């Protein structure tokens, strides 16, 4: 019986505890989340400023661009190493433990999760 209890306890420790994602519906809420913070993921560090600018590094390339909030979506025009990634409106979701997720094509495309630091 002790073995089963120990196995369950170890499994609970090994499983990541994911906080619930909640949609960010307004520009004001988005700015509160990102203001003064850096969005990070492996090899990527970005600053999304309240003035509508995006700056940072992705791998060894500079990242820059602009953003606006339209109809409940984060819309950005981004350049990675000088090459255009294009304009895209993205659904934004956040967790209470400091993560933020961007999903392209208004929530129907690929997504990327960042840590807010």
Buried (B, 14 or more C-beta within 10 A) or exposed (E): EEEEEEEEEEEEEEEEEEEEBEEBEEBEBBBEBBEEBBBBEEEBBBBBBEEEEBEBBBEEEEBBBBBEBEEBBBBBBBBBEEEEBEEBBBBBBBBEEEBBBBBBEBBEEEEEBBEBE
